[in-house]
């Protein structure tokens, strides 16, 4: 017996910006999104140009966003856009 597909409903409450431009016009974005009429969460994922399709992403509560910000500020204390030319550090094993 085939399982019926459940439609996923979403509403972009606030668009904060594009993180990266991807091939084919897709964009990786930070948005505040309500999924299936639930409370909105911060959302990082790739979106098709028409915003009707999206790839897998990550959703964060405000508390989780604050912790991510703290971690990123620790790792990247610079405040300029010079980060774009920075070579990522080697991963410690």
PDB file of N, CA, C and O in Angstrom:
ATOM      1  N   UNK A   1       0.842  -1.182   0.000  1.00  0.00           N
ATOM      2  CA  UNK A   1       0.000   0.000   0.000  1.00  0.00           C
ATOM      3  C   UNK A   1       0.885   1.242   0.000  1.00  0.00           C
ATOM      4  O   UNK A   1       1.768   1.379   0.846  1.00  0.00           O
ATOM      5  N   UNK A   2       0.649   2.136  -0.940  1.00  0.00           N
ATOM      6  CA  UNK A   2       1.439   3.353  -1.049  1.00  0.00           C
ATOM      7  C   UNK A   2       1.019   4.355   0.021  1.00  0.00           C
ATOM      8  O   UNK A   2      -0.164   4.533   0.308  1.00  0.00           O
ATOM      9  N   UNK A   3       2.015   4.993   0.593  1.00  0.00           N
ATOM     10  CA  UNK A   3       1.751   6.000   1.615  1.00  0.00           C
ATOM     11  C   UNK A   3       1.454   7.338   0.943  1.00  0.00           C
ATOM     12  O   UNK A   3       2.174   7.752   0.034  1.00  0.00           O
ATOM     13  N   UNK A   4       0.409   8.004   1.384  1.00  0.00           N
ATOM     14  CA  UNK A   4       0.035   9.299   0.811  1.00  0.00           C
ATOM     15  C   UNK A   4       1.055  10.352   1.221  1.00  0.00           C
ATOM     16  O   UNK A   4       1.514  10.376   2.363  1.00  0.00           O
ATOM     17  N   UNK A   5       1.407  11.227   0.272  1.00  0.00           N
ATOM     18  CA  UNK A   5       2.327  12.312   0.578  1.00  0.00           C
ATOM     19  C   UNK A   5       1.594  13.384   1.378  1.00  0.00           C
ATOM     20  O   UNK A   5       0.473  13.773   1.049  1.00  0.00           O
ATOM     21  N   UNK A   6       2.240  13.842   2.415  1.00  0.00           N
ATOM     22  CA  UNK A   6       1.696  14.922   3.220  1.00  0.00           C
ATOM     23  C   UNK A   6       2.241  16.234   2.680  1.00  0.00           C
ATOM     24  O   UNK A   6       3.452  16.404   2.542  1.00  0.00           O
ATOM     25  N   UNK A   7       1.350  17.147   2.380  1.00  0.00           N
ATOM     26  CA  UNK A   7       1.779  18.449   1.873  1.00  0.00           C
ATOM     27  C   UNK A   7       2.394  19.258   3.003  1.00  0.00           C
ATOM     28  O   UNK A   7       1.833  19.348   4.095  1.00  0.00           O
ATOM     29  N   UNK A   8       3.535  19.838   2.732  1.00  0.00           N
ATOM     30  CA  UNK A   8       4.203  20.696   3.706  1.00  0.00           C
ATOM     31  C   UNK A   8       3.825  22.129   3.386  1.00  0.00           C
ATOM     32  O   UNK A   8       4.032  22.610   2.272  1.00  0.00           O
ATOM     33  N   UNK A   9       3.271  22.800   4.377  1.00  0.00           N
ATOM     34  CA  UNK A   9       2.892  24.196   4.211  1.00  0.00           C
ATOM     35  C   UNK A   9       3.945  25.070   4.889  1.00  0.00           C
ATOM     36  O   UNK A   9       4.462  24.729   5.953  1.00  0.00           O
ATOM     37  N   UNK A  10       4.251  26.193   4.260  1.00  0.00           N
ATOM     38  CA  UNK A  10       5.221  27.103   4.860  1.00  0.00           C
ATOM     39  C   UNK A  10       4.859  28.537   4.522  1.00  0.00           C
ATOM     40  O   UNK A  10       4.205  28.821   3.519  1.00  0.00           O
ATOM     41  N   UNK A  11       5.302  29.419   5.384  1.00  0.00           N
ATOM     42  CA  UNK A  11       5.112  30.847   5.161  1.00  0.00           C
ATOM     43  C   UNK A  11       6.393  31.550   5.604  1.00  0.00           C
ATOM     44  O   UNK A  11       6.801  31.440   6.760  1.00  0.00           O
ATOM     45  N   UNK A  12       7.029  32.277   4.672  1.00  0.00           N
ATOM     46  CA  UNK A  12       8.217  33.047   5.020  1.00  0.00           C
ATOM     47  C   UNK A  12       7.731  34.329   5.699  1.00  0.00           C
ATOM     48  O   UNK A  12       7.145  35.202   5.058  1.00  0.00           O
ATOM     49  N   UNK A  13       7.976  34.425   6.971  1.00  0.00           N
ATOM     50  CA  UNK A  13       7.524  35.569   7.774  1.00  0.00           C
ATOM     51  C   UNK A  13       8.442  36.767   7.551  1.00  0.00           C
ATOM     52  O   UNK A  13       7.980  37.898   7.399  1.00  0.00           O
ATOM     53  N   UNK A  14       9.758  36.500   7.532  1.00  0.00           N
ATOM     54  CA  UNK A  14      10.723  37.578   7.326  1.00  0.00           C
ATOM     55  C   UNK A  14      11.950  37.020   6.602  1.00  0.00           C
ATOM     56  O   UNK A  14      12.476  35.969   6.967  1.00  0.00           O
ATOM     57  N   UNK A  15      12.392  37.735   5.581  1.00  0.00           N
ATOM     58  CA  UNK A  15      13.595  37.369   4.839  1.00  0.00           C
ATOM     59  C   UNK A  15      14.731  38.238   5.360  1.00  0.00           C
ATOM     60  O   UNK A  15      14.645  39.465   5.313  1.00  0.00           O
ATOM     61  N   UNK A  16      15.807  37.605   5.863  1.00  0.00           N
ATOM     62  CA  UNK A  16      16.934  38.370   6.400  1.00  0.00           C
ATOM     63  C   UNK A  16      18.025  38.595   5.369  1.00  0.00           C
ATOM     64  O   UNK A  16      18.692  39.630   5.389  1.00  0.00           O
ATOM     65  N   UNK A  17      18.218  37.630   4.458  1.00  0.00           N
ATOM     66  CA  UNK A  17      19.234  37.834   3.441  1.00  0.00           C
ATOM     67  C   UNK A  17      19.698  36.548   2.788  1.00  0.00           C
ATOM     68  O   UNK A  17      19.376  35.441   3.219  1.00  0.00           O
ATOM     69  N   UNK A  18      20.470  36.744   1.727  1.00  0.00           N
ATOM     70  CA  UNK A  18      21.042  35.631   0.977  1.00  0.00           C
ATOM     71  C   UNK A  18      22.452  35.380   1.510  1.00  0.00           C
ATOM     72  O   UNK A  18      23.262  36.301   1.611  1.00  0.00           O
ATOM     73  N   UNK A  19      22.731  34.139   1.845  1.00  0.00           N
ATOM     74  CA  UNK A  19      24.054  33.742   2.327  1.00  0.00           C
ATOM     75  C   UNK A  19      24.962  33.423   1.144  1.00  0.00           C
ATOM     76  O   UNK A  19      26.143  33.772   1.154  1.00  0.00           O
ATOM     77  N   UNK A  20      24.412  32.757   0.121  1.00  0.00           N
ATOM     78  CA  UNK A  20      25.212  32.372  -1.046  1.00  0.00           C
ATOM     79  C   UNK A  20      24.313  32.193  -2.263  1.00  0.00           C
ATOM     80  O   UNK A  20      23.152  31.798  -2.154  1.00  0.00           O
ATOM     81  N   UNK A  21      24.880  32.493  -3.413  1.00  0.00           N
ATOM     82  CA  UNK A  21      24.208  32.241  -4.690  1.00  0.00           C
ATOM     83  C   UNK A  21      24.704  30.886  -5.175  1.00  0.00           C
ATOM     84  O   UNK A  21      25.908  30.632  -5.164  1.00  0.00           O
ATOM     85  N   UNK A  22      23.799  30.017  -5.597  1.00  0.00           N
ATOM     86  CA  UNK A  22      24.155  28.669  -6.015  1.00  0.00           C
ATOM     87  C   UNK A  22      23.853  28.487  -7.502  1.00  0.00           C
ATOM     88  O   UNK A  22      23.147  29.301  -8.097  1.00  0.00           O
ATOM     89  N   UNK A  23      24.387  27.415  -8.105  1.00  0.00           N
ATOM     90  CA  UNK A  23      24.116  27.157  -9.527  1.00  0.00           C
ATOM     91  C   UNK A  23      22.616  27.023  -9.809  1.00  0.00           C
ATOM     92  O   UNK A  23      21.859  26.547  -8.963  1.00  0.00           O
ATOM     93  N   UNK A  24      22.204  27.438 -10.978  1.00  0.00           N
ATOM     94  CA  UNK A  24      20.811  27.303 -11.383  1.00  0.00           C
ATOM     95  C   UNK A  24      19.887  28.330 -10.760  1.00  0.00           C
ATOM     96  O   UNK A  24      18.667  28.196 -10.845  1.00  0.00           O
ATOM     97  N   UNK A  25      20.452  29.357 -10.135  1.00  0.00           N
ATOM     98  CA  UNK A  25      19.629  30.409  -9.557  1.00  0.00           C
ATOM     99  C   UNK A  25      19.159  30.164  -8.137  1.00  0.00           C
ATOM    100  O   UNK A  25      18.507  31.024  -7.544  1.00  0.00           O
ATOM    101  N   UNK A  26      19.480  29.001  -7.580  1.00  0.00           N
ATOM    102  CA  UNK A  26      19.112  28.723  -6.195  1.00  0.00           C
ATOM    103  C   UNK A  26      19.905  29.640  -5.278  1.00  0.00           C
ATOM    104  O   UNK A  26      21.029  30.030  -5.594  1.00  0.00           O
ATOM    105  N   UNK A  27      19.306  29.983  -4.128  1.00  0.00           N
ATOM    106  CA  UNK A  27      19.987  30.821  -3.142  1.00  0.00           C
ATOM    107  C   UNK A  27      19.888  30.193  -1.762  1.00  0.00           C
ATOM    108  O   UNK A  27      18.838  29.689  -1.366  1.00  0.00           O
ATOM    109  N   UNK A  28      21.002  30.233  -1.034  1.00  0.00           N
ATOM    110  CA  UNK A  28      20.995  29.795   0.367  1.00  0.00           C
ATOM    111  C   UNK A  28      20.657  31.029   1.187  1.00  0.00           C
ATOM    112  O   UNK A  28      21.333  32.053   1.088  1.00  0.00           O
ATOM    113  N   UNK A  29      19.597  30.930   2.005  1.00  0.00           N
ATOM    114  CA  UNK A  29      19.058  32.107   2.675  1.00  0.00           C
ATOM    115  C   UNK A  29      18.833  31.884   4.168  1.00  0.00           C
ATOM    116  O   UNK A  29      18.704  30.757   4.647  1.00  0.00           O
ATOM    117  N   UNK A  30      18.792  33.012   4.880  1.00  0.00           N
ATOM    118  CA  UNK A  30      18.349  33.021   6.274  1.00  0.00           C
ATOM    119  C   UNK A  30      16.989  33.698   6.288  1.00  0.00           C
ATOM    120  O   UNK A  30      16.853  34.854   5.885  1.00  0.00           O
ATOM    121  N   UNK A  31      15.986  32.967   6.756  1.00  0.00           N
ATOM    122  CA  UNK A  31      14.615  33.476   6.832  1.00  0.00           C
ATOM    123  C   UNK A  31      13.997  33.082   8.158  1.00  0.00           C
ATOM    124  O   UNK A  31      14.505  32.204   8.856  1.00  0.00           O
ATOM    125  N   UNK A  32      12.909  33.730   8.499  1.00  0.00           N
ATOM    126  CA  UNK A  32      12.059  33.322   9.606  1.00  0.00           C
ATOM    127  C   UNK A  32      10.846  32.664   8.957  1.00  0.00           C
ATOM    128  O   UNK A  32      10.083  33.320   8.249  1.00  0.00           O
ATOM    129  N   UNK A  33      10.669  31.357   9.201  1.00  0.00           N
ATOM    130  CA  UNK A  33       9.660  30.579   8.481  1.00  0.00           C
ATOM    131  C   UNK A  33       8.736  29.853   9.452  1.00  0.00           C
ATOM    132  O   UNK A  33       9.181  29.300  10.458  1.00  0.00           O
ATOM    133  N   UNK A  34       7.459  29.864   9.139  1.00  0.00           N
ATOM    134  CA  UNK A  34       6.467  29.060   9.856  1.00  0.00           C
ATOM    135  C   UNK A  34       6.197  27.826   9.009  1.00  0.00           C
ATOM    136  O   UNK A  34       5.768  27.941   7.861  1.00  0.00           O
ATOM    137  N   UNK A  35       6.445  26.648   9.568  1.00  0.00           N
ATOM    138  CA  UNK A  35       6.209  25.382   8.871  1.00  0.00           C
ATOM    139  C   UNK A  35       4.941  24.751   9.415  1.00  0.00           C
ATOM    140  O   UNK A  35       4.807  24.574  10.626  1.00  0.00           O
ATOM    141  N   UNK A  36       4.011  24.412   8.537  1.00  0.00           N
ATOM    142  CA  UNK A  36       2.753  23.748   8.913  1.00  0.00           C
ATOM    143  C   UNK A  36       2.012  24.491  10.015  1.00  0.00           C
ATOM    144  O   UNK A  36       1.509  23.886  10.962  1.00  0.00           O
ATOM    145  N   UNK A  37       1.953  25.808   9.878  1.00  0.00           N
ATOM    146  CA  UNK A  37       1.210  26.688  10.800  1.00  0.00           C
ATOM    147  C   UNK A  37       1.737  26.665  12.235  1.00  0.00           C
ATOM    148  O   UNK A  37       1.017  27.024  13.167  1.00  0.00           O
ATOM    149  N   UNK A  38       2.974  26.249  12.413  1.00  0.00           N
ATOM    150  CA  UNK A  38       3.595  26.267  13.752  1.00  0.00           C
ATOM    151  C   UNK A  38       4.291  27.605  13.965  1.00  0.00           C
ATOM    152  O   UNK A  38       4.381  28.433  13.059  1.00  0.00           O
ATOM    153  N   UNK A  39       4.788  27.795  15.203  1.00  0.00           N
ATOM    154  CA  UNK A  39       5.543  29.011  15.494  1.00  0.00           C
ATOM    155  C   UNK A  39       6.716  29.128  14.531  1.00  0.00           C
ATOM    156  O   UNK A  39       7.345  28.127  14.188  1.00  0.00           O
ATOM    157  N   UNK A  40       7.009  30.340  14.098  1.00  0.00           N
ATOM    158  CA  UNK A  40       8.101  30.576  13.157  1.00  0.00           C
ATOM    159  C   UNK A  40       9.442  30.310  13.826  1.00  0.00           C
ATOM    160  O   UNK A  40       9.629  30.567  15.015  1.00  0.00           O
ATOM    161  N   UNK A  41      10.379  29.782  13.019  1.00  0.00           N
ATOM    162  CA  UNK A  41      11.745  29.535  13.469  1.00  0.00           C
ATOM    163  C   UNK A  41      12.702  30.113  12.441  1.00  0.00           C
ATOM    164  O   UNK A  41      12.352  30.313  11.278  1.00  0.00           O
ATOM    165  N   UNK A  42      13.915  30.375  12.898  1.00  0.00           N
ATOM    166  CA  UNK A  42      14.958  30.821  11.982  1.00  0.00           C
ATOM    167  C   UNK A  42      15.335  29.632  11.118  1.00  0.00           C
ATOM    168  O   UNK A  42      15.434  28.505  11.603  1.00  0.00           O
ATOM    169  N   UNK A  43      15.542  29.887   9.843  1.00  0.00           N
ATOM    170  CA  UNK A  43      15.668  28.806   8.882  1.00  0.00           C
ATOM    171  C   UNK A  43      16.801  29.115   7.903  1.00  0.00           C
ATOM    172  O   UNK A  43      16.845  30.191   7.308  1.00  0.00           O
ATOM    173  N   UNK A  44      17.718  28.154   7.746  1.00  0.00           N
ATOM    174  CA  UNK A  44      18.799  28.271   6.767  1.00  0.00           C
ATOM    175  C   UNK A  44      18.638  27.117   5.798  1.00  0.00           C
ATOM    176  O   UNK A  44      18.729  25.953   6.188  1.00  0.00           O
ATOM    177  N   UNK A  45      18.398  27.440   4.521  1.00  0.00           N
ATOM    178  CA  UNK A  45      18.263  26.409   3.491  1.00  0.00           C
ATOM    179  C   UNK A  45      18.356  27.053   2.117  1.00  0.00           C
ATOM    180  O   UNK A  45      18.329  28.277   1.985  1.00  0.00           O
ATOM    181  N   UNK A  46      18.465  26.208   1.097  1.00  0.00           N
ATOM    182  CA  UNK A  46      18.514  26.662  -0.286  1.00  0.00           C
ATOM    183  C   UNK A  46      17.107  26.681  -0.872  1.00  0.00           C
ATOM    184  O   UNK A  46      16.308  25.771  -0.653  1.00  0.00           O
ATOM    185  N   UNK A  47      16.829  27.743  -1.624  1.00  0.00           N
ATOM    186  CA  UNK A  47      15.526  27.939  -2.244  1.00  0.00           C
ATOM    187  C   UNK A  47      15.676  28.075  -3.746  1.00  0.00           C
ATOM    188  O   UNK A  47      16.637  28.671  -4.234  1.00  0.00           O
ATOM    189  N   UNK A  48      14.712  27.515  -4.480  1.00  0.00           N
ATOM    190  CA  UNK A  48      14.651  27.685  -5.926  1.00  0.00           C
ATOM    191  C   UNK A  48      14.297  29.139  -6.235  1.00  0.00           C
ATOM    192  O   UNK A  48      13.744  29.840  -5.388  1.00  0.00           O
ATOM    193  N   UNK A  49      14.617  29.589  -7.450  1.00  0.00           N
ATOM    194  CA  UNK A  49      14.311  30.987  -7.806  1.00  0.00           C
ATOM    195  C   UNK A  49      12.841  31.364  -7.614  1.00  0.00           C
ATOM    196  O   UNK A  49      12.548  32.508  -7.266  1.00  0.00           O
ATOM    197  N   UNK A  50      11.911  30.429  -7.831  1.00  0.00           N
ATOM    198  CA  UNK A  50      10.489  30.746  -7.681  1.00  0.00           C
ATOM    199  C   UNK A  50       9.979  30.580  -6.242  1.00  0.00           C
ATOM    200  O   UNK A  50       8.808  30.837  -5.962  1.00  0.00           O
ATOM    201  N   UNK A  51      10.847  30.159  -5.350  1.00  0.00           N
ATOM    202  CA  UNK A  51      10.529  29.964  -3.918  1.00  0.00           C
ATOM    203  C   UNK A  51       9.458  28.894  -3.681  1.00  0.00           C
ATOM    204  O   UNK A  51       8.860  28.844  -2.606  1.00  0.00           O
ATOM    205  N   UNK A  52       9.214  28.033  -4.687  1.00  0.00           N
ATOM    206  CA  UNK A  52       8.239  26.959  -4.516  1.00  0.00           C
ATOM    207  C   UNK A  52       8.905  25.646  -4.128  1.00  0.00           C
ATOM    208  O   UNK A  52       8.245  24.735  -3.628  1.00  0.00           O
ATOM    209  N   UNK A  53      10.209  25.548  -4.357  1.00  0.00           N
ATOM    210  CA  UNK A  53      10.954  24.343  -3.989  1.00  0.00           C
ATOM    211  C   UNK A  53      12.095  24.750  -3.073  1.00  0.00           C
ATOM    212  O   UNK A  53      12.637  25.852  -3.164  1.00  0.00           O
ATOM    213  N   UNK A  54      12.443  23.823  -2.186  1.00  0.00           N
ATOM    214  CA  UNK A  54      13.555  24.077  -1.294  1.00  0.00           C
ATOM    215  C   UNK A  54      14.291  22.772  -1.035  1.00  0.00           C
ATOM    216  O   UNK A  54      13.746  21.682  -1.206  1.00  0.00           O
ATOM    217  N   UNK A  55      15.533  22.912  -0.623  1.00  0.00           N
ATOM    218  CA  UNK A  55      16.322  21.747  -0.243  1.00  0.00           C
ATOM    219  C   UNK A  55      16.271  21.603   1.264  1.00  0.00           C
ATOM    220  O   UNK A  55      15.744  22.457   1.976  1.00  0.00           O
ATOM    221  N   UNK A  56      16.833  20.498   1.731  1.00  0.00           N
ATOM    222  CA  UNK A  56      16.885  20.302   3.184  1.00  0.00           C
ATOM    223  C   UNK A  56      17.676  21.429   3.825  1.00  0.00           C
ATOM    224  O   UNK A  56      18.618  21.965   3.242  1.00  0.00           O
ATOM    225  N   UNK A  57      17.278  21.767   5.015  1.00  0.00           N
ATOM    226  CA  UNK A  57      17.947  22.855   5.709  1.00  0.00           C
ATOM    227  C   UNK A  57      17.938  22.615   7.201  1.00  0.00           C
ATOM    228  O   UNK A  57      17.784  21.485   7.665  1.00  0.00           O
ATOM    229  N   UNK A  58      18.103  23.677   7.936  1.00  0.00           N
ATOM    230  CA  UNK A  58      18.128  23.611   9.388  1.00  0.00           C
ATOM    231  C   UNK A  58      17.246  24.725   9.934  1.00  0.00           C
ATOM    232  O   UNK A  58      17.257  25.849   9.431  1.00  0.00           O
ATOM    233  N   UNK A  59      16.483  24.395  10.971  1.00  0.00           N
ATOM    234  CA  UNK A  59      15.679  25.403  11.648  1.00  0.00           C
ATOM    235  C   UNK A  59      16.203  25.557  13.065  1.00  0.00           C
ATOM    236  O   UNK A  59      16.628  24.590  13.698  1.00  0.00           O
ATOM    237  N   UNK A  60      16.166  26.782  13.547  1.00  0.00           N
ATOM    238  CA  UNK A  60      16.691  27.099  14.872  1.00  0.00           C
ATOM    239  C   UNK A  60      15.704  27.977  15.635  1.00  0.00           C
ATOM    240  O   UNK A  60      15.071  28.860  15.058  1.00  0.00           O
ATOM    241  N   UNK A  61      15.582  27.729  16.919  1.00  0.00           N
ATOM    242  CA  UNK A  61      14.811  28.624  17.778  1.00  0.00           C
ATOM    243  C   UNK A  61      15.642  29.882  18.020  1.00  0.00           C
ATOM    244  O   UNK A  61      16.813  29.935  17.643  1.00  0.00           O
ATOM    245  N   UNK A  62      15.053  30.872  18.634  1.00  0.00           N
ATOM    246  CA  UNK A  62      15.800  32.083  18.972  1.00  0.00           C
ATOM    247  C   UNK A  62      16.966  31.788  19.903  1.00  0.00           C
ATOM    248  O   UNK A  62      18.044  32.362  19.746  1.00  0.00           O
ATOM    249  N   UNK A  63      16.763  30.902  20.867  1.00  0.00           N
ATOM    250  CA  UNK A  63      17.834  30.526  21.808  1.00  0.00           C
ATOM    251  C   UNK A  63      18.970  29.830  21.061  1.00  0.00           C
ATOM    252  O   UNK A  63      20.144  30.099  21.313  1.00  0.00           O
ATOM    253  N   UNK A  64      18.611  28.930  20.137  1.00  0.00           N
ATOM    254  CA  UNK A  64      19.637  28.226  19.351  1.00  0.00           C
ATOM    255  C   UNK A  64      20.388  29.206  18.443  1.00  0.00           C
ATOM    256  O   UNK A  64      21.595  29.064  18.245  1.00  0.00           O
ATOM    257  N   UNK A  65      19.687  30.190  17.895  1.00  0.00           N
ATOM    258  CA  UNK A  65      20.337  31.212  17.063  1.00  0.00           C
ATOM    259  C   UNK A  65      21.328  32.030  17.894  1.00  0.00           C
ATOM    260  O   UNK A  65      22.430  32.334  17.438  1.00  0.00           O
ATOM    261  N   UNK A  66      20.932  32.373  19.089  1.00  0.00           N
ATOM    262  CA  UNK A  66      21.819  33.138  19.962  1.00  0.00           C
ATOM    263  C   UNK A  66      23.089  32.338  20.271  1.00  0.00           C
ATOM    264  O   UNK A  66      24.184  32.899  20.292  1.00  0.00           O
ATOM    265  N   UNK A  67      22.947  31.033  20.511  1.00  0.00           N
ATOM    266  CA  UNK A  67      24.116  30.201  20.782  1.00  0.00           C
ATOM    267  C   UNK A  67      24.986  30.100  19.535  1.00  0.00           C
ATOM    268  O   UNK A  67      26.211  30.168  19.636  1.00  0.00           O
ATOM    269  N   UNK A  68      24.379  29.940  18.361  1.00  0.00           N
ATOM    270  CA  UNK A  68      25.133  29.893  17.115  1.00  0.00           C
ATOM    271  C   UNK A  68      25.896  31.191  16.914  1.00  0.00           C
ATOM    272  O   UNK A  68      27.059  31.180  16.511  1.00  0.00           O
ATOM    273  N   UNK A  69      25.247  32.296  17.191  1.00  0.00           N
ATOM    274  CA  UNK A  69      25.910  33.598  17.057  1.00  0.00           C
ATOM    275  C   UNK A  69      27.117  33.690  17.978  1.00  0.00           C
ATOM    276  O   UNK A  69      28.178  34.163  17.570  1.00  0.00           O
ATOM    277  N   UNK A  70      26.963  33.245  19.204  1.00  0.00           N
ATOM    278  CA  UNK A  70      28.081  33.245  20.155  1.00  0.00           C
ATOM    279  C   UNK A  70      29.237  32.396  19.628  1.00  0.00           C
ATOM    280  O   UNK A  70      30.393  32.817  19.668  1.00  0.00           O
ATOM    281  N   UNK A  71      28.920  31.211  19.137  1.00  0.00           N
ATOM    282  CA  UNK A  71      29.956  30.335  18.593  1.00  0.00           C
ATOM    283  C   UNK A  71      30.648  30.961  17.382  1.00  0.00           C
ATOM    284  O   UNK A  71      31.872  30.904  17.263  1.00  0.00           O
ATOM    285  N   UNK A  72      29.854  31.562  16.478  1.00  0.00           N
ATOM    286  CA  UNK A  72      30.434  32.194  15.292  1.00  0.00           C
ATOM    287  C   UNK A  72      31.264  33.419  15.664  1.00  0.00           C
ATOM    288  O   UNK A  72      32.317  33.653  15.070  1.00  0.00           O
ATOM    289  N   UNK A  73      30.804  34.204  16.638  1.00  0.00           N
ATOM    290  CA  UNK A  73      31.576  35.373  17.062  1.00  0.00           C
ATOM    291  C   UNK A  73      32.903  34.954  17.697  1.00  0.00           C
ATOM    292  O   UNK A  73      33.897  35.671  17.586  1.00  0.00           O
ATOM    293  N   UNK A  74      32.922  33.807  18.355  1.00  0.00           N
ATOM    294  CA  UNK A  74      34.158  33.288  18.939  1.00  0.00           C
ATOM    295  C   UNK A  74      35.113  32.846  17.835  1.00  0.00           C
ATOM    296  O   UNK A  74      36.313  33.111  17.900  1.00  0.00           O
ATOM    297  N   UNK A  75      34.580  32.180  16.835  1.00  0.00           N
ATOM    298  CA  UNK A  75      35.400  31.666  15.732  1.00  0.00           C
ATOM    299  C   UNK A  75      35.822  32.772  14.775  1.00  0.00           C
ATOM    300  O   UNK A  75      36.944  32.755  14.268  1.00  0.00           O
ATOM    301  N   UNK A  76      34.943  33.727  14.524  1.00  0.00           N
ATOM    302  CA  UNK A  76      35.194  34.807  13.573  1.00  0.00           C
ATOM    303  C   UNK A  76      35.024  36.157  14.270  1.00  0.00           C
ATOM    304  O   UNK A  76      34.012  36.825  14.064  1.00  0.00           O
ATOM    305  N   UNK A  77      35.984  36.569  15.083  1.00  0.00           N
ATOM    306  CA  UNK A  77      35.811  37.820  15.832  1.00  0.00           C
ATOM    307  C   UNK A  77      35.907  39.068  14.964  1.00  0.00           C
ATOM    308  O   UNK A  77      35.537  40.152  15.415  1.00  0.00           O
ATOM    309  N   UNK A  78      36.397  38.946  13.722  1.00  0.00           N
ATOM    310  CA  UNK A  78      36.509  40.099  12.840  1.00  0.00           C
ATOM    311  C   UNK A  78      35.116  40.613  12.502  1.00  0.00           C
ATOM    312  O   UNK A  78      34.148  39.853  12.461  1.00  0.00           O
ATOM    313  N   UNK A  79      35.035  41.903  12.264  1.00  0.00           N
ATOM    314  CA  UNK A  79      33.746  42.483  11.907  1.00  0.00           C
ATOM    315  C   UNK A  79      33.700  42.922  10.452  1.00  0.00           C
ATOM    316  O   UNK A  79      32.690  43.468  10.009  1.00  0.00           O
ATOM    317  N   UNK A  80      34.780  42.694   9.694  1.00  0.00           N
ATOM    318  CA  UNK A  80      34.793  43.127   8.295  1.00  0.00           C
ATOM    319  C   UNK A  80      34.442  41.966   7.372  1.00  0.00           C
ATOM    320  O   UNK A  80      34.346  40.820   7.810  1.00  0.00           O
ATOM    321  N   UNK A  81      34.253  42.269   6.109  1.00  0.00           N
ATOM    322  CA  UNK A  81      33.971  41.250   5.111  1.00  0.00           C
ATOM    323  C   UNK A  81      35.250  40.582   4.616  1.00  0.00           C
ATOM    324  O   UNK A  81      35.220  39.851   3.626  1.00  0.00           O
ATOM    325  N   UNK A  82      36.367  40.821   5.289  1.00  0.00           N
ATOM    326  CA  UNK A  82      37.633  40.195   4.917  1.00  0.00           C
ATOM    327  C   UNK A  82      37.568  38.687   5.074  1.00  0.00           C
ATOM    328  O   UNK A  82      38.451  37.976   4.594  1.00  0.00           O
ATOM    329  N   UNK A  83      36.539  38.192   5.738  1.00  0.00           N
ATOM    330  CA  UNK A  83      36.378  36.750   5.931  1.00  0.00           C
ATOM    331  C   UNK A  83      36.256  36.018   4.608  1.00  0.00           C
ATOM    332  O   UNK A  83      36.615  34.844   4.519  1.00  0.00           O
ATOM    333  N   UNK A  84      35.760  36.685   3.583  1.00  0.00           N
ATOM    334  CA  UNK A  84      35.549  36.038   2.296  1.00  0.00           C
ATOM    335  C   UNK A  84      36.845  35.518   1.705  1.00  0.00           C
ATOM    336  O   UNK A  84      36.835  34.526   0.976  1.00  0.00           O
ATOM    337  N   UNK A  85      37.963  36.167   2.005  1.00  0.00           N
ATOM    338  CA  UNK A  85      39.239  35.731   1.442  1.00  0.00           C
ATOM    339  C   UNK A  85      40.007  34.826   2.394  1.00  0.00           C
ATOM    340  O   UNK A  85      41.069  34.311   2.044  1.00  0.00           O
ATOM    341  N   UNK A  86      39.481  34.633   3.586  1.00  0.00           N
ATOM    342  CA  UNK A  86      40.158  33.811   4.580  1.00  0.00           C
ATOM    343  C   UNK A  86      40.126  32.334   4.203  1.00  0.00           C
ATOM    344  O   UNK A  86      39.096  31.815   3.774  1.00  0.00           O
ATOM    345  N   UNK A  87      41.236  31.679   4.364  1.00  0.00           N
ATOM    346  CA  UNK A  87      41.303  30.240   4.121  1.00  0.00           C
ATOM    347  C   UNK A  87      40.823  29.532   5.379  1.00  0.00           C
ATOM    348  O   UNK A  87      41.294  29.839   6.474  1.00  0.00           O
ATOM    349  N   UNK A  88      39.898  28.592   5.244  1.00  0.00           N
ATOM    350  CA  UNK A  88      39.404  27.882   6.431  1.00  0.00           C
ATOM    351  C   UNK A  88      40.526  27.127   7.127  1.00  0.00           C
ATOM    352  O   UNK A  88      41.427  26.610   6.466  1.00  0.00           O
ATOM    353  N   UNK A  89      40.482  27.058   8.449  1.00  0.00           N
ATOM    354  CA  UNK A  89      41.524  26.334   9.181  1.00  0.00           C
ATOM    355  C   UNK A  89      41.390  24.833   8.958  1.00  0.00           C
ATOM    356  O   UNK A  89      40.316  24.332   8.623  1.00  0.00           O
ATOM    357  N   UNK A  90      42.486  24.137   9.149  1.00  0.00           N
ATOM    358  CA  UNK A  90      42.447  22.678   9.048  1.00  0.00           C
ATOM    359  C   UNK A  90      41.611  22.128  10.191  1.00  0.00           C
ATOM    360  O   UNK A  90      41.642  22.647  11.307  1.00  0.00           O
ATOM    361  N   UNK A  91      40.881  21.095   9.906  1.00  0.00           N
ATOM    362  CA  UNK A  91      40.045  20.457  10.920  1.00  0.00           C
ATOM    363  C   UNK A  91      40.936  19.657  11.851  1.00  0.00           C
ATOM    364  O   UNK A  91      41.761  18.862  11.398  1.00  0.00           O
ATOM    365  N   UNK A  92      40.775  19.861  13.140  1.00  0.00           N
ATOM    366  CA  UNK A  92      41.540  19.126  14.148  1.00  0.00           C
ATOM    367  C   UNK A  92      40.888  17.765  14.361  1.00  0.00           C
ATOM    368  O   UNK A  92      39.669  17.682  14.518  1.00  0.00           O
ATOM    369  N   UNK A  93      41.689  16.693  14.367  1.00  0.00           N
ATOM    370  CA  UNK A  93      41.088  15.372  14.628  1.00  0.00           C
ATOM    371  C   UNK A  93      41.351  14.922  16.032  1.00  0.00           C
ATOM    372  O   UNK A  93      40.920  13.837  16.423  1.00  0.00           O
TER     373      UNK A  93
END
